[in-house]
Amino acid sequence: MIKVVVLLRRHAHWTREQFHRWWLDEHVPYVTILPGLRKYRVCLVTGSTSHPGREPWDGIAELYFDDRAALDAAWSSPVGQTALAHSRESHSDRLALITEEHELIGLKSTSSSARTEATMTPESVLRRAPLVLDQRAREQYFEDGYLTVPGYVGAAWLARLRAVVAAKIEESRGLSASDDQFDLAPDHTADKPNIRRLRKAIDRHPDLWAFAVDGSVVDLIADLLGPDLRFHSSKLNFKWSAGGDAVRWHQDIQAWPHTNFAVLTFGVYLEDTESAQGPLTAIPGSHRGPIFDQFDTDGRWTGALTARDTATLPADKAVELGGPAGTVVLLHCRVVHGSAVNNSPRMRPLLLNVYSAADALAISPAPAPTSKTGVLVRGVEPTHVHMEPYPARLPPRWDQVGYRSIFAAQATAYAE
């Protein structure tokens, strides 16, 4: 572990109080998201025993990293360059020293009040400096329960992901029934494949996991969940051409409840998706409403709202979340959403990965756990869990009863 000590002097036209407020209110959020930063402390100068009234510095920052390589990587990263640029705007001089700390006398504390990490509530997330999104887009996500980022994923990644889709379609031709990897539609044949879902997607091809942890992906999610992220699950929905299944109104959190609601689904369209392809559709603000029951009257899981609850929805307010290939859709775990039948001659492949803030832990088995479920994909492990009441029925024990897909659950429930 190495410690960097940074001394800053304010501009001459600023009072010390103005400088201190800038540091705590504006600059700190830029620093706390540095990759590899283990600890951060700010010491604000209030006086001096050797230079009273003419203190040469106005504040001291202490930053801890595992080693010099981690330090250099942090400052050379886009986040580090942004933090440095923000600092230069508001100080007249800066001295940075790399030190080796020797603690000779220290205070011991066992009190929970010693905790410094922030619980990742929407308010605390929005106080942090954004990495990718502008502030209004972040606020819109928390207002609506979803956010669309048109064309966010570039051509190189789209080509790699489309290649996986093509390979999986060919692989499916050898199957006549669903298995642990493929959820197949009833009319699937070797000559005319019809895949509903690639289950546990990140385990099916290395490029899918590489994409899931790519910096452009996890930094975007960090703008909405905070700097420390955990991976939960993954699937690739195909929504086949000329009749690909509709998905009824539902919420995601009931299938995989967590200790809090800082959980979202990151979806990326691999092809242009318009109304005819049956894009994701959501009801704005529904994430602030009730968590609906998704069981039938016999207590069987349906993965969909009941007819009674559906009738209460402001369906006339529903918004289609389409866009060109590479468009990303981010869905809050409580937002009510669904999608229509794909009536077009084109397939609508949609890769969906679920992430949570690191302090949001799953409280039931995942429906389709992957080899990476629960793995930290950005930041550091928290020391505490964030608990919010979960006022809804727990899902079935998926590890005991099994799970295929939402398509299968809804088709079975509504066929009877």
C-alpha positions in Angstrom: 0.0 0.0 0.0 1.3 3.5 -0.9 0.0 6.8 0.2 -0.1 9.9 -2.0 -0.2 13.3 -0.2 -1.4 16.2 -2.3 -1.2 19.8 -1.0 -3.3 22.4 -2.7 -3.3 26.2 -2.6 -6.4 28.2 -3.5 -6.6 31.0 -6.0 -5.9 34.4 -4.6 -9.4 35.7 -5.4 -11.0 32.9 -3.3 -11.4 32.9 0.4 -10.3 29.8 2.3 -14.0 29.0 3.1 -14.9 29.1 -0.6 -12.0 26.8 -1.4 -13.0 24.3 1.2 -16.6 24.3 0.1 -15.5 23.7 -3.5 -13.3 20.8 -2.4 -15.9 19.0 -0.3 -19.0 19.7 -2.4 -17.6 19.7 -6.0 -14.2 18.0 -6.2 -14.5 15.1 -3.8 -17.0 13.2 -6.1 -14.4 13.3 -9.0 -11.8 11.6 -6.8 -13.8 9.0 -5.0 -14.4 7.1 -8.3 -10.8 6.8 -9.2 -10.1 3.2 -10.2 -8.0 1.3 -7.6 -8.4 4.0 -4.9 -8.5 2.2 -1.5 -8.9 5.1 0.9 -9.3 8.9 0.6 -9.0 11.5 3.2 -9.2 15.3 3.0 -7.6 17.6 5.6 -8.7 21.2 5.4 -6.2 23.8 6.8 -7.7 26.0 9.5 -4.5 27.5 10.9 -0.8 27.0 11.6 1.6 26.9 14.5 4.6 27.9 12.4 3.0 30.3 9.9 -0.1 31.7 11.6 -2.1 33.8 9.2 0.1 33.0 6.2 -0.3 29.3 5.8 1.3 28.2 2.5 -1.3 25.5 1.8 -5.1 25.4 2.2 -5.8 21.7 2.1 -4.2 18.3 2.1 -5.5 15.1 0.4 -4.4 11.6 1.3 -5.0 8.9 -1.3 -4.1 5.2 -0.8 -3.4 2.7 -3.6 -2.1 -0.9 -3.6 1.1 0.0 -5.4 2.7 2.5 -7.8 1.2 0.7 -10.8 -2.3 1.2 -9.4 -1.5 4.8 -8.8 -0.3 5.5 -12.3 -3.2 3.6 -13.8 -5.7 5.7 -11.8 -4.3 9.1 -12.8 -3.8 8.1 -16.5 -7.4 6.7 -16.8 -10.1 8.9 -18.2 -11.6 9.3 -14.7 -8.2 10.4 -13.4 -7.6 12.9 -16.2 -11.0 14.4 -15.6 -10.3 14.7 -11.9 -7.0 16.4 -12.5 -8.6 18.8 -15.0 -11.3 19.7 -12.5 -8.7 20.3 -9.8 -6.5 22.6 -12.0 -9.5 24.9 -12.5 -9.7 25.8 -8.9 -6.2 25.9 -7.3 -3.1 28.1 -7.9 -0.5 25.5 -6.9 -0.2 21.8 -6.2 2.4 19.5 -4.7 2.0 15.7 -4.9 4.2 13.4 -2.8 4.4 9.6 -2.8 5.0 8.4 0.7 5.4 5.3 2.8 3.2 5.5 5.8 4.3 4.4 9.3 1.5 4.6 11.8 3.0 4.8 15.3 0.0 5.8 17.4 -3.5 5.2 16.2 -7.1 5.4 17.4 -9.1 2.2 17.6 -12.8 2.2 17.0 -15.3 -0.6 16.9 -18.3 1.8 16.5 -20.4 1.5 13.3 -20.1 5.3 13.2 -16.6 4.8 11.9 -17.9 3.6 8.6 -17.2 6.1 5.8 -18.6 4.4 2.7 -21.9 5.8 1.3 -25.0 3.8 0.9 -25.9 3.9 -2.8 -29.2 5.6 -2.7 -30.4 7.6 -5.8 -29.4 10.8 -3.9 -25.9 9.7 -3.1 -25.4 8.4 -6.7 -26.5 11.7 -8.1 -24.0 13.6 -5.9 -21.1 11.7 -7.5 -19.5 13.1 -10.7 -20.8 11.3 -13.8 -18.5 9.2 -15.9 -20.6 8.8 -19.1 -24.0 10.3 -18.8 -24.9 13.9 -18.3 -26.6 14.8 -15.0 -30.0 15.3 -16.6 -30.0 11.8 -18.1 -29.2 10.3 -14.7 -32.0 12.3 -13.1 -34.3 11.1 -15.9 -33.5 7.4 -15.1 -34.6 7.9 -11.5 -37.7 9.8 -12.5 -38.9 7.4 -15.2 -37.4 4.1 -14.1 -35.6 3.6 -17.4 -33.2 5.3 -19.7 -32.4 4.8 -23.4 -28.9 5.7 -24.8 -29.1 5.5 -28.6 -26.3 3.9 -30.5 -24.0 3.6 -27.4 -22.3 0.4 -28.3 -19.9 0.8 -31.2 -19.4 -1.1 -34.4 -16.6 -3.3 -33.2 -18.5 -4.7 -30.3 -21.6 -5.1 -32.3 -19.7 -7.2 -34.9 -18.4 -9.5 -32.1 -21.8 -9.9 -30.5 -23.6 -10.6 -33.8 -21.0 -13.2 -34.6 -22.0 -15.0 -31.3 -25.6 -14.8 -32.3 -24.9 -16.4 -35.7 -22.9 -19.2 -34.1 -25.6 -19.9 -31.6 -28.3 -20.1 -34.3 -26.2 -22.7 -36.1 -25.6 -24.6 -32.9 -29.3 -24.7 -32.1 -30.1 -26.5 -35.4 -28.9 -29.7 -33.8 -31.5 -29.6 -31.1 -35.2 -30.6 -31.1 -36.0 -29.5 -27.5 -34.9 -26.9 -25.0 -31.9 -27.6 -22.8 -29.8 -25.7 -20.2 -28.4 -23.3 -22.9 -31.3 -22.8 -25.3 -35.0 -22.0 -24.6 -36.5 -23.0 -27.9 -40.0 -22.1 -29.3 -42.3 -25.0 -29.9 -42.0 -24.7 -33.7 -38.2 -24.8 -33.7 -36.6 -27.1 -36.3 -33.2 -27.5 -37.8 -34.4 -26.0 -41.1 -36.3 -23.1 -39.4 -34.7 -22.3 -36.0 -36.7 -20.3 -33.5 -34.7 -19.6 -30.3 -36.5 -17.6 -27.6 -33.6 -17.2 -25.3 -29.9 -18.1 -24.8 -29.8 -18.8 -21.1 -26.8 -17.9 -18.8 -25.4 -16.0 -21.8 -22.1 -15.0 -20.4 -21.2 -18.6 -19.9 -21.9 -19.5 -23.5 -19.2 -17.5 -25.2 -16.1 -15.6 -23.8 -17.0 -12.5 -25.8 -20.3 -12.2 -23.9 -18.5 -12.0 -20.6 -15.8 -9.7 -22.0 -18.5 -7.4 -23.0 -20.3 -7.6 -19.7 -17.2 -6.3 -17.8 -16.0 -3.9 -20.5 -15.2 -0.4 -19.1 -17.7 1.3 -21.3 -20.5 -0.9 -19.9 -19.7 -0.9 -16.2 -18.9 2.9 -16.2 -22.3 3.6 -17.7 -23.9 1.5 -15.0 -21.8 3.1 -12.3 -23.5 6.4 -13.3 -26.8 5.0 -12.0 -25.8 2.5 -9.3 -22.6 3.9 -7.9 -18.9 2.9 -8.3 -19.0 -0.6 -6.8 -20.9 -3.1 -8.9 -21.9 -6.8 -8.7 -22.9 -9.0 -11.6 -26.1 -11.0 -11.3 -27.3 -12.7 -14.5 -27.4 -12.8 -18.2 -29.6 -13.8 -21.2 -29.9 -13.1 -24.9 -33.5 -12.8 -26.1 -34.0 -13.4 -29.8 -37.6 -12.4 -30.4 -37.7 -14.2 -33.8 -39.1 -12.6 -36.9 -42.7 -13.0 -38.0 -44.3 -13.9 -34.7 -41.6 -13.7 -32.0 -43.4 -13.9 -28.6 -44.8 -10.9 -26.8 -43.8 -10.5 -23.1 -46.6 -9.4 -20.8 -46.4 -6.6 -18.3 -44.1 -7.6 -15.5 -41.4 -6.3 -13.0 -38.0 -8.0 -12.7 -37.3 -7.7 -9.0 -39.9 -10.4 -8.0 -37.8 -13.1 -9.8 -34.6 -12.2 -8.0 -35.2 -10.0 -4.9 -32.3 -8.2 -3.4 -31.7 -6.5 -0.1 -32.3 -3.1 -1.8 -33.5 -1.8 -5.2 -30.2 -0.6 -6.6 -30.4 -3.3 -9.3 -30.9 -2.7 -13.0 -30.9 -4.5 -16.3 -28.6 -3.4 -19.1 -30.0 -4.3 -22.5 -28.4 -3.7 -25.9 -30.1 -4.1 -29.2 -27.9 -5.9 -31.7 -30.0 -4.8 -34.7 -32.1 -1.7 -35.5 -35.3 -2.0 -33.4 -38.5 -0.1 -34.2 -42.1 -0.6 -33.3 -42.6 -3.5 -35.7 -39.8 -5.5 -34.0 -41.5 -5.4 -30.6 -39.1 -3.2 -28.6 -39.0 -3.0 -24.9 -41.8 -0.9 -23.6 -42.1 0.6 -20.1 -44.5 2.6 -18.0 -42.7 5.7 -16.7 -42.7 6.2 -13.0 -44.1 2.7 -12.3 -40.9 1.8 -10.3 -42.2 4.2 -7.6 -45.4 2.2 -7.3 -46.3 -1.1 -5.8 -44.4 -4.4 -6.3 -47.1 -6.5 -8.0 -47.9 -10.1 -7.4 -46.7 -12.4 -10.2 -48.5 -15.6 -9.2 -51.8 -17.1 -10.3 -54.7 -17.9 -8.0 -53.3 -21.4 -7.5 -50.0 -20.0 -6.3 -48.0 -20.8 -9.4 -45.4 -18.4 -10.7 -46.4 -16.6 -13.9 -43.8 -13.9 -14.4 -46.5 -11.5 -15.2 -49.0 -9.1 -13.6 -52.5 -10.4 -13.0 -55.3 -9.1 -15.1 -56.7 -7.2 -12.2 -53.4 -5.4 -11.6 -52.8 -4.8 -15.3 -56.1 -3.0 -15.5 -54.8 -0.4 -13.0 -51.8 0.5 -15.1 -51.7 3.8 -17.1 -51.0 1.8 -20.3 -51.7 4.9 -22.4 -48.5 6.4 -20.9 -46.4 3.4 -22.0 -43.2 4.3 -24.0 -41.5 2.2 -26.6 -37.8 2.0 -26.0 -36.4 1.3 -29.4 -33.4 2.6 -31.3 -30.7 1.9 -33.8 -28.3 -1.1 -33.4 -26.1 -0.5 -30.4 -28.8 1.3 -28.4 -28.7 0.6 -24.7 -31.8 0.4 -22.5 -31.4 0.6 -18.8 -34.3 -0.7 -16.7 -34.9 -0.2 -13.0 -35.7 -3.5 -11.3 -39.1 -2.3 -10.3 -40.3 -0.6 -13.5 -43.3 -2.3 -15.2 -42.3 -3.3 -18.7 -43.0 -5.7 -21.5 -42.8 -6.0 -25.3 -45.1 -6.7 -28.2 -45.0 -9.5 -30.8 -42.3 -9.1 -33.5 -44.4 -8.9 -36.6 -41.5 -7.8 -38.8 -39.4 -10.0 -41.1 -36.3 -9.3 -39.0 -35.2 -10.9 -35.7 -34.7 -8.7 -32.7 -31.7 -10.0 -30.7 -31.4 -8.2 -27.3 -28.6 -9.0 -24.9 -29.7 -8.4 -21.3 -27.3 -8.4 -18.3 -28.3 -7.6 -14.7 -26.1 -5.7 -12.3 -26.5 -4.5 -8.7 -24.8 -2.0 -6.5 -22.2 -4.1 -4.5 -24.2 -3.4 -1.3 -27.3 -5.0 -2.8 -27.2 -8.7 -2.1 -29.5 -11.3 -3.6 -31.9 -12.8 -0.9 -33.0 -15.8 -3.0 -31.3 -18.1 -5.6 -31.1 -16.7 -9.1 -33.4 -18.2 -11.6 -30.6 -19.0 -14.0 -27.3 -18.5 -12.1 -24.1 -18.1 -14.1 -20.5 -18.9 -13.1 -20.1 -15.1 -12.5 -23.3 -14.5 -10.4 -22.3 -12.4 -7.4 -18.9 -11.4 -8.8 -17.7 -7.9 -8.2 -17.1 -6.3 -11.6 -16.2 -2.8 -10.6 -14.9 -1.1 -7.5 -14.4 -2.7 -4.1 -16.4 -5.0 -1.8 -18.5 -3.1 0.7 -18.2 -3.6 4.4 -21.9 -3.3 5.0 -25.1 -4.4 3.2 -27.8 -1.8 2.4 -31.2 -3.1 3.6 -34.5 -1.8 2.4 -37.9 -3.5 3.2 -39.0 -6.0 0.5 -42.8 -5.9 0.7 -43.6 -8.7 -1.7 -43.9 -12.4 -1.9 -40.6 -14.3 -2.5 -40.3 -16.2 -5.8 -40.1 -20.0 -5.9 -36.9 -21.7 -4.9 -35.4 -21.8 -8.4 -32.6 -24.1 -7.3 -35.3 -26.6 -6.4 -38.0 -26.2 -9.0 -35.9 -25.0 -12.0 -36.5 -22.2 -14.4 -36.4 -21.9 -18.2 -37.4 -18.3 -19.1 -40.1 -15.7 -18.8 -41.4 -16.9 -22.2 -41.9 -20.4 -20.9 -43.5 -19.2 -17.6 -45.9 -16.8 -19.3 -46.8 -19.3 -22.1 -47.6 -22.0 -19.5 -49.6 -19.8 -17.3 -51.8 -18.2 -20.0 -52.3 -21.3 -22.1 -54.6 -22.8 -19.4 
